[in-house]
Amino acid sequence: GSPHESGFLVNKRAIYEPGSVMVCSQKRACCAVSCGFLAIIAVAVIVAFTKPGCPEARYTGEPIGGYGGGRKVIYVKPLLATNGEVFPWKDIKLPPYVHPLYYSLYLHPNFTSNFVRGNVTIMITAVEETQFIVLHSRGLNISHYTLEDKYKQRIDILKFLLCLEHQQIYLGLSRILHRGSNYTINLIYETIFKEHLDGFYMSSYKDEYGNLRYIGSTHFEPTSARSAFPCFDEPHMKARFQLEIVRDESQLSLFNMPIRSSAPIPNSYLVVDEFEETVEMSTYLVAFVICDFVNVTDYMENGVRVSIWAPYTMISQADYALQVSMKIIEYYEDFFGVTYPLPKQDLIAIPNFAAGAMENWGLITYRDTSLMVDSEHTSSRAQQQVTMVIAHELAHQWFGNLVTMSWWQDLWLNEGFASYMENMGTSIAETSWAMSEQFIIEKVQPALALDGLMTSHPVSLPVHDPADIESIFDAISYKKGASIISMLEVCVGKPVLQSGLRYYLNQHRYSNAGTDDLWEALTQAAYEAQTPLNVKFQANQSDPNSPLNSTIGYRWHVPLTFISSENPVNVTTVWMNVTNIEFNIPKDLTWIKFNVGHRGIYRVNYDGAGWEMLTNLLLNDPLRISAADRASILDDVFTLVRAGRIKAKVALDLSQYLKNETAYAPWRTASTHLMDWVELLFSHPSHSLMISYVHSLVRPHYRRLGWEDTGTHLEKLLRSELLMLAVDALDTEAIKISRDMFLGWRYRNETIPPNFRHVVYSTGVRHGMEDDWWFCWRVYNSSTVPSEKKLLLRALAQTRDYWVIQQYLENTLDGIKIRSQDMLTVLAEVEEFFRDKDVGSGTRSLQQALEIIRLNIQWLEFNLEDATTWLEKQEFFKEKLHISIFDYFDNI
């Protein structure tokens, strides 16, 4: 998984909850109202959610007081300790001279005084001779520190220095630590126990009686374990951990491992829980929780206990998560060829949790919306999202936890593989959901959208300070990483890929690995299977702050696949080996489609004749190619228009086939692009023309699908998508039915089918009165169903009432009214305010958002005239009402 929604948590949350939420069609009105509160909100965002930056200080020469050789780096400025002395260790990474073996941690959190008292004993081994130790600490008031050798003889600590900038402690010693010998550090400290969203923090929820209940929970990824206890907080510094924690007798505690014993503290209402020792693991995977939750539990055939934990008011929604978790763990054990290595697996819903979920080994923490499923309230899409998040985090128990990247630059090894496996795990839990087809829209398309920006980055990117680390938790590491693995699977075959992954996991279990280690394992598997494979990962080593210079000009080995009218079933593969390639195709082809199933991480642009052939194919015989290929064509053509490579007319001509499209993946792709165009044309006369065109495409399907919540999972997803699109396209019937359902729910307590609630709630608020908004607000505050609260939070942002928007934005500053985890779900971003602001680890996300704004302006320059001319020529417009969007709203 930081705190504050730092850039890391903004990004990681977005992986699980893609898309913006405050999406009112009347954007200018929202902007006008928001401006008055923008300064307050933006300051709140920065203060509450952005970690302080940690600029790297570089020096030339040996680290002072060190043995074993220092790193040669470039001088920038003196790095000072809190007492004003020059801090002797210059690197933001810890020295390699000692390595932790074992932590014994004692914690006493006080929910009344908001303090945590801690005592940590760390056994270390000297890898090289050294006369100093450097470890991490952030926000800890350390009152006592000692060092002993293996004979319990004390070694004097002559110098104790704290560097806030690098979050490091320096211990200067009276004598040299000898290579191969073990030593013990003991530190006693105190820290503030706040309602942040990282480290060891408090959060709260209301019980069934409306009483406020407090819990303590952790979120350490990537660099926040150091804010809970002094430690060697780098992923390769693996060790074993043992925990004792004090709790109230009315609560319980959880840890990565099962509890060993509990003992009451005399003359108090307190209890000390002691837990079993962990396996070797990284600090960012340590987790503990103090709560009063309940659970549902089952056991695997091998005796592993699987439990879902939640507040009593939500536990009835936990059965689905338990059921799918058991199936997915069993599948992963078989696929990876490695038995789940811990005695238990807990999954827990945290009331205030910034990321979507966090893969702590044996104690996975989730947003409640990512874990809870209510059969009467949860939509098909929300249920699918829950299953995918569970599958993702369980995959991490092997990829990331058992084998961990050596350093954060290879984060994609963790997140890319977990994202790749989540579709496979979900398809095992729910066999009818066509997850391989959905991989295109869930992974490939978002990855390419971000990768097409100049602010993109390689999947393996050198990172140094915490701000750099947090900024790469984005769709490149997750979704592009997953897409690369998917493309590799096509090249070598699933058996070879599976065999290579097994080599990788077995060779590096309980240890660390890098990208090259994965390629070596895959090459070994390919060699044994006699499959040609020679892969070499090319990490971009140039300046990450100069994306223009670092991404243009690269050429890659690309497996170019295609099908054609001559051979529409068998896939032909031609390798583009770094250079351009030419090959012959029959002259009498009526169509050709490259990048079959969009399994390759590239886009395809055709010449005019090629696009015309594909347009004719889709208009006359769309089922000739798969739904994934139809989605691929749509995504490519609309994106190439945005890039200025082809005219808007090409995409509009091709999109006409959608009148006959009945599959979910193409429509999910098309609706996103079509509504983007509607928004891009907002302030232009052709805006109403574009809305009318979208309406002409969706209307036949709206009539065909209707308002019966029936059919397969994919049919329900499609119906929900198109009903929302019909409302967005101002279909008067769809708006009226939605509004009637909303009023029936409000006044007569009539049930709305779960798959219709998004469109009904949004329409009810958008086209309703102020008291409709307040009704939804009251339901939001009283609901105990996470998926329902999430829908209502999104719907509330649809209001057109300026004063209500003001109240809504002000409520984001109240952690009780709107939980801090949901704050950015409500806000919009504004370029001018952030232009000269330091947003720390959110810099890359901000740059990406600003680049999208600039691309939108460029789109209008290239395409406004062409799109307007095309729209004006269409017959559909003659049948539509000639009204502006504001006229329409006034008549609702």
N, C-alpha and C positions, 0 to 999 in steps of 0.2 A: 503496500500500500503504500500531506501532512498538515496541518492543523486547522487548523487554520486551513481552509482548502488552499493549500499551496498549489503551485502549478502541477505538482505530482497528482494530488487528489482531484484537482479539476479534471486533469486528463484521464486518470484512472476511472473516475466516476463516469466520464463521458463514454468510456469503452462499454460500460454496462448500460448506460442510459443515453444512447445517441440522440442528438437533435436538440434544438433549442425549445424552450417552453413558452416564453412570452411571445407568441406569434400572433399578433392581432393583424388583421388585414389592413386596418387603418393605422399603418405604422407612424405616419407623421403625427397623428393625434397623440399616440403613446409617447412619442419623443418629446412633444411640447410639454406634456404633463411631467414627464420624468426629469426634465432638465433642472427643475427647481430643487430636486432631491438628489441629483447626481453626485454633487460634491460630498454630501453626507454619506451616501451609499458607497461611493468609491473609496473614501477614507476607511469606512468600516470594512470593506473587502480587503484593503491592503493591510490594515492593522490586524484583522481577525484571521485572515486566510493566507498571508504571504510570509514565508519564512525570511528572516534576515539573510541577505546574500553573504556568501563566504568567499570573497575574492582571493585568488591564489597569490601568495607572496613567494617570489622565487629569488634564490640566492645562488652565488657561485661559491663552491668550496665545501669543506667537510662540515658536518653538523658538529657543533661544539660539544665536547664531553663524550663523544661517541667512539666506539670501537667497531670494527668490521667494515669500515668504508662508507662514506656518505654518497648521496646522489648528486650528480653535477646538474645544477639548474641555473637559470638566468636571474641575475639580481634585479629586483624591482624596488623594494623599500624594506625598512626594518620591520620585523614582526614583533609586537610587544606583548608581554604578559600583563595581567591586570595590575601588578605592582609597579609597572613602568619599565621593568627590565626587558632587555632583548630576549625574546623567547628562543631557546637554543635550537629547537628542531624546526626546520624551515618548510618542510613538505606538508601538504594537506593530507597525504597518505601517511599512515603510521610506519615507523621503521620496522624492518623485517627481522630485528635481532632477537625478539622474544615472541613466543606464541602461546596463547591461552590453552589450557587443557581442561579446566573444570571451574565452574562458578557455583558457589553456595550463596544463595540470595535470601535475605530475611527482609520482609516488608511489613510495615504497620501503617496502612492508610487510615486517616481520620476524616470521616465525612462531615464532621462538625467544625473542626478547626481548619479544614482544607489544607492539611499538611500530610506528607508521607515521610516517615522515618525509615531509613534503610541501612542495612549492613551487608556488604558484599565481600566475600572471600574468593580470590581468584588464584588458582594454581597455574603457574606459567612454567614454561621450559625455555632455557636460553638456546636459541638456534645458533647464535654467534656470540662471541664475547662482547660485552657492553657494560658501560658504567652509568647507564640511564635507561629509563623506561618511559614510553609515551603511550597514553591511552586516551579514550574519549570521555568527555563529560560535557553536558549542556544543561544549564539551569540548576545544577546541584550544588548545595552548600556543604562542602566536605569539611567535617570537623575533626576527623581523626584518620591517620594513615600510618601503616606499619608495613615492613617487609621482613620476611624470615626465610632462611634457607631450609633445606630438608631436615636439618637437625634441630629445628626450632630456634636457631640462634638469630637474633635480630640484626639486620643490616640497617645502619643509619641512613635515613633519607636527609641529605644535606640541603637539598633544594626542592621546594614544591612550588611549581608555577602553573598558572592557568592562562591559556590563550583563548579568549572569547571568539576571536576571528576564525580560528580553525577548530574550535570546540575540543581542545586537547589539554591534557594534564601532563606535565613534565616532572618526573621524579629523578633528581640527581642523587647518585648513591655514593656511599663512603668507600665501596670497593667494587671490583669487577665481578660481574656474573659470569660463571664459567660455562662454556658450551656443553650442552648435554645435561646440565644440572637443572633441577626443579626448584622453584621458589614460590612463596605464598604472599600475595598482597592482601591486606585487609583495609577496607575503607568504610567509615561511618559517615552518613550524610543525611541531609534533610532536603525536601523539595516541596514546591507548592502543588497541591492537588486541585487542579482547575477543570472547568468544563471546556477544555480545548477539544480538538479532534485528533490529536496524535500523542505519542508517548503513553504514559499511564495516566488516564484522564477520567473525570467523572462525567456521567450523563444521567438523564432522568426520564421517567415516563409516568403516566398516570395509571393506577390500578383500576380494578372494576368499580371501586367506590369513589373514584376521582381524586384519590390521595396521590401526592407526588412521591415517587419511589426513586432512590438513587442507586446507581451501580458504578463500579469501577472496571474499566476495560482498557486494553492496549491496542495501539497501532504503531508498529516500529519501522515498517518499510518506507523509505530505504535507510534513513539515518536517525531514527528517533529512539532506539534502544538506549542510547547514551543519555537521553533525558529522563530515563527511569532508573538507571543504575550505571556507575562507571564501568566501562567495558571496552574491549577491542572491537569496535563497531564497523568491521569490514567483512564482506561475505566470505572471504577465504580464511578468516580467523575463526574456524569452527572449534567448538568445544562442547562439553557436556554441561548440563545445567540442572541444579537442584533448588527447589523453592520451598520456603516456609512463609506463610502469609497470614496475617491477623485479620479476623473478620468478626462482625457481630454474630451472636448465636442465632439470630433470626435469618441470617444469610447463608450462602454456600459459596465455595470458590472452585474455580476450574483452572487447569494448567495444561500444558502440552501433554503431560503424562497423567496417569491415574493417581488418585490420592492414596497415600500410604497410611496416614494416621491423623487423628484430630485430638487435641487436648485443650480443655478449658483453662483459661488464665484465672488463677484464684482471685476471689473478691472482685470479680468484674463480670460483665455480660459478653466477654470476648472469648474467642476460640482461635487457636493456632492450628492451621492445616499444613501438614508436611506431605510433599509429593515425591513420587518416584523420580529417579534420575533419568534425564533424557538421553537419547543417542547423540552422537556428534552432529551439531547443527550450527547454522549461522545465527548471529544475534538478532537479525531482523525477523526471524521466524519464531522467536520466543513470544509467548502470549499467556496472559492470566486475566481472569475475570472474577469479580466479586458481585454477586447478584442474589435475587430471591426468585429466580426463574424455576420453571418446572420443565420436564422433558418427556419425550417419547423415545423408546429405545428398542433395538433389536440386535441380534447377534449374527455375524457371518458364520459360515460353516467352519472356518478356521478359528473361531472363538473371538474374533475382533468385535468389540462392542461399538455400535454406531448409535449416536444419540442426537436428537434435534432439541435445542434449548430455546425457550422463549418465555415471555411473560405469560401468566396464567390466562389473560384475556385473549392471547393469540395461539395458545398451544393446540387448539382444535384445527388450526391451519397448517400444522407441521407434518401431518401424515404423508402427504405427497412427497415432501423433501426426503423423508426417511425411506420411502419406497424406492425412489429413483437413485438415491445415494447407494443403497445396497447393490442394485443392479450395476451401477457404473463402476463401483470399486471392484466388484467381481470381474467385470469385463477388462478393466485396466490391469488387474493382476495377471490375467491370461495374455493380454496383448503385449505387455512389457516383459512377461516372463519373470517378474519379481514380485514376491508376496508382499503385501502391505506390511511395513516393518514395525508398526507400533501396536500396542495392545488395545487401543481405542481410537475412535474418530468422533470428535464432537463438532457439531455445526451449530452456531449460536447467532440469534438475531439481536443486534445491538441497537438500542433506541436512537442513538445519534452517532452516525457512522459516515464519514465523508466519502470513502471509496465504495465501490459496489460490493466488494468482498476482499478478504485478505487470507492468504493460504497458510497461515500459521500451522506448523506441523502438529496434527492431532487435535487442534482447536481452531477451526476455521471460523472467522468472524464475518458476518454479513450485515448489510442493510436489511431491514425487515422486508422491504419490497423485493429483495433478491432471494428470499428463502420461503416466505409464507404463500400458500395457495389455498384459497377458499373456493370450493366447487360452486357456490352460489353467487360469488362476486368476482372472481378472477377471470379475466378474458383469456382467450386462446393465446394471444400475443404475450400477455404477461406471464402465463404459465410456461410458454416456451422460453421466455427470458430467464425465468427462475431455473429451469432445467439446464440451460446453457451455462449459467453462472456456477451452478453446482458442479457440472461436468468440468468446467474450467479449473475451479479450485481443487477438485479432487485430482485432476491431472498433475497439478503442481506437487502433490505429495511425492510423486516420482521425479518429474521434471521441474527442478527448482529446489526441492527440499532434500531428496535423496542425493541428487547431483545438482550442485549449485554453480552458477557462473562464477568464474574466478574474480571478475571485476564487473562493474555495472555497465561497461561498454558492450558487454555481451548479454545485456538484459533480454534481448530478443530470444535467446536460447530458452529462457524461462517462459516469457509471455507469448512468443511466437508458437512454441510447441503446445502450450496450454490452450491457446486459441485454436490451433489446428485440431487438437484432440477434443475440444468441447463439442464440435459438431458430430464427431464419431461417437462420443459418449452419449450425447442426446439421442442419436439415431438408435442406439441400443436400448435406451430407456423408453423411447417412443418410436416404434419402427415405421409408423405411417406418416411421419412428418416431412419426409423428403429433404432431410438435412443436407445431403450432398448438393442438391439443387439450390437450397437456400445459402450455401456457402458463398455463392457468387454475390448475392446481394448483401449478406451479412459481413463478409470479409474482403473479397476482392475489390468490389466497387468502392467502399470507403477508403481502402488502402490506396487505390489509384487516385482517388480524389485528392487526398492529402499529399501523395507522392508527386502529383503534378504541379505542386506549388514550388516556387524557388526557395521557400523556407523549409522544405523537406530536409531529410537527412538520411544517411545510410543506416541500415538496420544495425550495423556494428559501428559505434561512434565513440571516439575517445572522450571520456568525461573525467572531471576532476573533483570540483567542489559540489556540495549538496544541491545547489541550484542547477548545475548541469545535469546531475543524476536525475532529479525530479522531472526535468523538462522532456526527457526521452520516453516517459511513460505515455505514449500516444499511439495513434493508429498505425504508425510505421512499425514500432516494436511489436505490437500485438497483431494487427491485421495483415500488414505486409509480411511480417515474419511468418504468419500462418499460411499466407498465399505462396510464399517461397517453398515451404515444405510441401504444399499441395502440388506445386509444379514439379518438385523433385520426385514426388510419388508417381506422377505421370511418366517421368523420364525413366526411372529405374524399376517401377512396379512396387506395389504395396508389400509383397513378401520381402524384397530386398530392403525396403525402408524399415520395415518392422524388425528385421534381423539386425540392421545397423543400429537401431535405437536400443536394442537389447545389449549389443556389444557396449555401447556408450554408457548405459546405466550400470552394467555389471563392472566395467573397468574402473568407473569413477565413483562408485557408491560411497556415501558418507564423506565425499571429498568434493573437489571443485574441478571445473573444466572450462575450456574456451571453445570458440567456434572451430578452430583447426582440429580440436579433439573430436568433434562431431564428424567433420569431413573424413578424418582417418577411420572412424568406426564405419561410416557408410561405404568408404572405399574398400575396406576389408570385407564387408558383407557382399558388395558387388563382385569382388574378386572371387569369393567362394561360390557365388551363384553364376559366375562366368558372364556377368552383365557388364558391358563397357561403361566405365564411369571414371572420370578423373576431374573432380571438382576442386576448385580453389576459391575460397571466399576472399573477395577483394574489399577490404575495409577502407573507407575513405579517410586518409590520414591528413588531408589538408585542413586549412583553417575552417572550423565549423561556423565561424561568424561570417564567412564569405561563401554563401551557398551558390552564388552565381558561378564562381570560379571552381567550385568543388564538384558540381554535378554535370555541367555541360561538357560534352566531348567524350564521355565514356561510351564504349561499345562492349557488348556482352555476348557470351555464347547463349543463343536463344533457340529453344525448340519451337520452331514455327510449324504449327499443325493446321491442317485444313481438310474440309470436305467440299464436295461439289455436286452439281447436278449429274455428273457422270458416275460418281461414287459417293452417295450421300450417307452411307453407313460406315464404311471403313475409313479410319482416320489416317491420313498421310502426314508424316513428320519429316521436315527438312531442317537441318541445323544451320542456323546463321552463325557462323564461326567468326565473330568479331567484325567481319566485313559485310558489305552488302552482298546479296546473293540473287542470282537469276536462275530460273528454271522454267521449263516449257509446260504449258497446260494446253489441253485440246481447244481448238478454235470454236467448236460448236457448243461450249458450255453455256448454259443459260444463267448460272449463278455459281459463285464460289464464296465460301465462308472460312476465313482464317481464325486461328485461335479457338479451336473447338472447345465448347463448354467454358470458355474464358478461364482455362486453367493456367494460361501463361500470364505473367505479370507485365503485360504491355498492351497498348492499344493498337488498333488497326485502322488505317485510313486507306480508302480505296480511291481510284480515280472516278471521274464522273460516271463512266459506264458501269463500274463495279457497284457504286451506290444505287444506280438505276436498276441493275439486275436484282439486288437485294430488296429494293423497294417493291419491285414487281412480284418477287417471290412471296414476300410477306402479305401483299395485297391479295394474291391469288391462291397461295398454298402455304399458309404459315406453319402448319403442322409438319411440313417437310423437314424442318429442323427442330431441335429440342427447345423447350422453354428457356433453358439456360442460355442457349445460343441467341434466342430472340432478345432476352434481357441484355446479353452482351452487345448486340448490335445497337440497341437503343442507348445504352450507356456510352458506347463509343461515339455515336453520331452526335448526341447532344453535347458531350464533352468537347469534341473537336470543333463544334460551333463556338463554344465558350473560349476555346484556345485560338480562335480566329483562323483555323485551318480550312474550314469549309463554310459555305453560306448557310444562313438559317433556313433557307428554302429546302435544302437537302433533308434536314431533320424533320421539318414540317411535312414534307411530302411523304416521308417514310412513316411518320407517326399516324397517318390516316388509317393504317391497318389496324390500329388499336380498337376500332369499332367491332372487330371480330376476334379480339384477343380474350381468351378465357382463363389463362394461367396466372398464378399469383406473382411469380418472379418478374415477368415482363411488366406487369402493371405496377408493382412496387417500384421498379426502376423508373417507369414512365411518369408516375404521379409526382415523384420527387422533382424530376426535371421540368415537367410542365408547370408545376406551381412555382418553381424558381423563376420561370419566364414570366408568369403572372406578376410576381413581386418585382422583377426587374423593370417591368413596363408600368409600374404603379402610377407614375406621374405623367404618363403619356396617353394621348387619345386612343392608341391601339390597345390600351389595357382592357377595356370592355370587349374588344374584339377577341383578345386572347382568352378571356374568361368564357366567352361564347363558344370559342373553338373547343376548349377543354370540355365544356358542357356537352357539345355535340358528340364527343368521343365517349363520355361516361354514361350518357343518358340511356343508350340501349342496354347496358349492363345493369344499370340501376333498376330498370324495369324488369330485367330477367331475374336478378337475384332477390329483389324484394326485401322485406323486413322479417323474414322467418329465420331465426338463429339455428339453422340446421346444416347438415352436410359434414364433410370431412374437415379435418384441421385446416388444411390449405384453403378449402372453400370458405371457411369462417374468416380466415385471415384476409382473403380476397374481398369478401363482402364488407368487412369492416373498413378496409382500405378505400373501396369505391364509394361507400356511403359518405365517408368523410370528404372524399374528392367531389362528390355531387354537391354537398353543402358548400364547399369552398368555391365551386363553380356556380353558385347562386341558383341552384335548382329549387324553385319555389315549393314543389311538392315535398322534396327531401327536408327542406327547412321547416315546413309546416308540420310534417309528421314528427320530426325530432322535437320541435317545440311542444307539440301536443303530448308526446311521451314524457317530456320534462315536467309539464304541468300536472299530468296524471301521477307522476312520481311525487311531486311536491305536495299536491293537495289531497290526493286520494291514496297515497302510499302504494301505488301500483309498481310492481317490480319491472325493472328494465333489464333485459338480457345482458349478461356481462359484456358480450362482444359489441353491443350497441352503446355502451355507457360513454365511451370516449366522444363519439359524435353527438350524443344527446346532451351530455353535460356541457360540452363546448358550445353547441348551438343554443342551448337554453340560456347560457350566460351572455353569449355574444349578441343574441337577438332579443334578450329579455330586458327586464327592468332592474332598477337598483336592488329591490327587495329579493329578486331571484339570486343575485350575487350573494347577499347576506344569508340567504337560506343555505346555499352551497357552503358558505364559510362556516356556518353552524354545524353542518353535517361533517365537514372536514375535521373540525375540532372534536367531534364526539365519536367518530368512527374508530374502530379497533382493527380494521382490515387494511393492511399496508397498501395493497394494490388499489383499493378504493381511494385512499388518501392521496395517492400519487396522481390518479386521474383527476380528482377534484382540484389539486394544486395546479395542474395544467389548465383545467377549464377556467379557473378563477382569473387566469391571466388574459382571458379572451374578452373581458368587459370593455365596452366602449365609453364608459362613464369616467370622465377625467378625475373627478374627486375620488371615486372608488379606487382607481389605479393608484392615486396618491396614498390612500390608506393601506393598500396592499403592499406598496413599496416600503412604507414605514414599518409595517409588520415584520418585514425581513430583518429589521434591527432588533427584534424581540425574540430571543432564543426560545421562549416558551410558546409564543403564538405560531411561529414558523421555525422549526428546528434549524440550527446553523448548518446542518448537512444539506438542507434544501434551499439555502439562501440563493445560490447561484442558479438554481432552477427557475427562480422568479425574475432575476435581473436580465437586462440587455447590456451590450457593450457599446461604448462610444469612443471613437478614435481620438477626438481632440483632447479629451480629458487625460487620456493615458499617454499622450505623445511624449511628455517630458517626465513621466513618472517611472520610478524603479519598481517593477513588479516582480523582481526576484526570479524564482523558478518558473513564473508564468510568462516569461519573456517570449519563449518560442511560440506558445499558444497565442499570445497577443499579436506577434508578427504574422502568424498564419491568418488570424482573423482580419488584420488590416490588409493583408495581401488579397484576401477574398473580396474585400470592399473595393480595392483598386481594380480587380478583375471584373467586378460587376459594372464599374464605370466603363471599362474597356469594351465589355460586351455590348453596351448600348451604342458606343461609337461604331463598332463593326457591324452590328446586326439590326439596329432599330429600323432603318429604312427598308431593308430586305424583308424583315418579318412583317412590317406593316403592310408593304405591298402585297405580300402573299395572303395575309389575312383578309385584306380588302377584296380580294378576288374570289373568295370562297362563297359558295351559295348558302352555306349555313347561316351566314350573318343576316341575310334577308328575312329569315324566319325568327330572329331574336329581337328582344326589346332593345331599343336604342336608349339606354339609360346609363348614367354613370354609377359607380359604386356608392357614392354618397346619396344620390337620388334613391337608389335601391334601399339603402338602410333607412332612409326617412320614411319609406312606404311599408316597412316591415311592421 
